[in-house]
Amino acid sequence: MELCKILKMLIVNGYEASKNGSDKFIVIIFIQD
């Protein structure tokens, strides 16, 4: 998986997680990869 794609997903999911008040989205990404 490309580093740029990983970083983009982390940024997008981190933003969504911050809106929802949760850090679990970022953890899920690493587990799925």
N, C-alpha and C positions, 0 to 999 in steps of 0.2 A: 504494500500500500504506500502511495506517495506521501511524503512528509507534509506537503502543502495541503493535501486532502485531509490528513489527520488533524492538522492545526485548524483548518477551517471548521471541521466538525466539532472540535473542542471549543472553539470560540462561539459557534452557533448554539451548541448545547449548553455551554456555560452561561450564555445569555438567557436562554430559556429557563435554566435551572435557577438563576438568580431572580427571575421574575416570579417563579413558583416557590422560591425560598427553599430550594433543595439542591444538594450537591451530588445526588445519586446518578444524574444523567451522565456525567463525565466518567464515573466508575463503570457504568454499563457499557460505554463505548470500548474501554480497554478490555473488558471481559469478552465482548463479542469479537474483537479483533484477535 
